[in-house]
Amino acid sequence: MDTLKKFALMEKIVHELEDLKNSQQAIITKLTKIEVDNIDLGDKKLENDLPDMHQRVSDNLDTIAGLLEDFASKTDAFSNKNNISALKEQEALKV
């Protein structure tokens, strides 16, 4: 795979991981709102199941955040090692 294409794919994955992280954060916010609303309602099923759901989503968010941090670092290192900005300039001159 060509270096610029590999870097573009790596950047795409970083953006997808960021989107996934944001989605998980939104789910946690929604779960929290439901938990708060249920304080007044007092539904036992919600009371029993929501904390477990919240914890699983939170654990997933932690995993995603770790993957994102690690892969973003790898992407930056790849960019620096292969002088991606110079390659992009060369590619732009070809057009």
C-alpha positions in Angstrom: 0.0 0.0 0.0 1.3 3.4 -0.9 2.4 5.6 2.0 -0.1 8.4 1.5 -3.0 5.9 1.1 -1.9 4.1 4.3 -1.8 7.4 6.1 -5.2 8.4 4.8 -6.6 5.1 6.0 -5.0 5.6 9.4 -6.5 9.1 9.7 -9.9 7.6 8.7 -9.7 5.1 11.5 -8.8 7.8 14.0 -11.8 9.8 12.9 -14.1 6.7 13.2 -12.8 6.0 16.7 -13.4 9.7 17.6 -17.0 9.3 16.3 -17.4 6.1 18.2 -16.1 7.7 21.4 -18.6 10.6 20.9 -21.5 8.1 20.4 -20.6 6.3 23.6 -20.5 9.6 25.5 -24.0 10.4 24.1 -25.3 7.0 25.2 -23.9 7.6 28.7 -25.6 11.0 28.9 -28.9 9.5 27.8 -28.7 6.6 30.3 -27.9 9.1 33.0 -31.0 11.2 32.1 -33.2 8.0 32.2 -31.7 7.1 35.6 -32.5 10.6 37.0 -36.0 10.5 35.5 -36.5 7.1 37.1 -35.7 8.4 40.6 -39.2 10.0 40.6 -40.8 7.1 38.7 -39.3 4.3 40.7 -39.5 1.5 38.0 -37.7 -1.5 39.5 -36.6 -3.0 36.1 -35.0 0.3 35.1 -33.5 0.7 38.6 -32.0 -2.8 38.3 -30.8 -2.8 34.7 -29.7 0.8 34.0 -26.7 0.8 36.3 -25.3 -2.3 34.7 -25.9 -0.8 31.2 -24.2 2.4 32.3 -21.2 0.5 33.5 -20.8 -1.6 30.4 -21.1 1.5 28.2 -18.6 3.3 30.4 -16.2 0.4 30.1 -16.6 0.4 26.4 -15.9 4.2 26.4 -12.7 3.6 28.3 -11.6 0.9 25.8 -12.4 3.1 22.9 -10.6 6.1 24.4 -7.5 3.9 25.0 -7.6 2.6 21.4 -8.0 6.2 20.1 -5.1 7.5 22.1 -2.8 4.6 21.0 -3.8 4.7 17.3 -3.7 8.5 17.1 -0.1 8.3 18.4 0.8 5.6 15.9 -0.7 7.7 13.1 1.3 10.8 14.2 4.5 8.7 14.4 3.8 7.3 11.0 3.3 10.8 9.7 6.6 12.1 11.2 8.6 9.0 10.1 7.4 9.2 6.5 7.3 13.0 6.3 3.7 13.0 5.1 3.4 16.7 4.7 6.2 16.7 2.2 4.7 13.7 0.4 1.3 15.6 0.2 3.1 18.7 -1.2 4.8 16.5 -3.9 1.5 14.9 -4.7 -0.2 18.3 -5.1 2.6 19.4 -7.5 1.9 16.4 -9.7 -1.7 17.5 -10.3 
